[in-house]
Amino acid sequence: MILRLAQEERLSGAVVHRGIVYLAGQVADDTSLDTEGQTADVLNQIDELLAVAGTDKAHLLSVQIILADIADAPAMNRAWDAWLDTRAKPARMTIQAPLANPAWKVEITGIAALP
C-alpha cells in the first residue's frame, strides 16, 4: 500500500511505502525570514509531516539540505542543531544549488522509517 500525504497540485509532501517515509523537498512558508528562520520553519514542517505519517525526527535515516548560498551554512546549522535529536542523527548532506523561488534560502528533503 502507498499512502500519499499533504497532496498538492504537482506533488505529495510525503509518501509512505513499506515502512519508509519519503519527504518531498520542504521550503519555508515565510520567505521574509533569514536562513536560520527559514530552516526552523522547514524543520517544523518536517516534524508535522512525520507526525502525520506516524513517525518523528528520531527515525530520520537521511536528510539532504540544499542552500541557495553555501555561505549560509552556519545560520542553517544553528537551526538544525537546535532541532536535532542528538541521540538519533541521520546521515546528511548539504549542497548549494539555485532554488525554484529566489526568496527561498533552504530546501530540505529526507527519508524516515516508521517505528
N, C-alpha and C positions, 0 to 999 in steps of 0.2 A: 504494500500500500504506500502511496505517495501523498503526503499532506503538504499543501501549499498555504503559507501564512502571509498575511498583510499583502494581498494581491493588489497590484496597481495596473495601470494601462499596459505596461511593457514587461513587467517582472513581478516576481513574488519576493517579499522581503526576506523570507526564509523558506526552505524546502526541507522536509523531514522524510528520510527514507532509510529503512533498515537500521534504526537506532542512531543515525547520524543527522545532524542539523547543519545545513549549508546556508550560510548567511550571504545575502546579496551585499554589494558594496553600500555601506551606510554613510550618508553625508549629513552635515548639520542642517537643522531646520532654520536656525537663526544665523544667517550669513554675516550679520553685523559683529559677531563675536570674533575675538582674536583666535589664533591657532589653539591655544590652551582651552579656551572656552568652546570652540567647535569640537575639539577632541572629546571634552567632557560630555557635550551634547550627544555625540555619536555613541559614546560608550553607554550612556543612559538608554539610547535606543536599542543597543545590542542587549543590554540587560532585559529590557521589555520583550524583545523578540525571543530571547532564550527562555524567559519565563512562560510565554505563551506556548512554546514548543515543549515545555516540561523539563527544562534543564537550567543551568546557570553558568556563570563565568568560570567556576571551578572545573567545569567539564570541557572547556575550550581545548581543542587539540592543536590548532594552528591559527595564526592571525596574519593577515597581510595588510600593511599600512602604506597608503600612498599619500605623499605630501606634495603639494604644488611647488613648494620650495624646501629643499632639504635643510636649509639653514633654520627652519622652524622645528627641527627635531628636538631641541631641548625643551621648547614650550609644549610640544606634543607629549614628550616623555614625562613632564610634570603631571599632566592629567592622567596619563597611563599609570604612572607609579602610585598615584593616589587611589586609583580604581583597582589595580591588580590584586588578586588573591596570591600573595607571595608563596603560599604552600602549593599552588597549582598553576605554575607558569606555563603558558602554551609555547609551542615553537612560534617564532615570529620573524618576519622580515619587514624592512622599511625601505621604500624606494621613492625617488622623485619622478613625477610624471605630470603632464598637464591634465587637469580635471575638466569635465564637460562644462561646468559653470565656473568662470573665473573667480567668483566670490567664494567658492569652496576652497578651503585650505587643506583639508584632510578627508580621506575616504578610507574606511576600514571594512574589511570582509574577513570571514573566518569559517572554521568548521568546528563543531562541538559534538560531543557524544551525549546521548540520553543516559541518565543514571541507571 
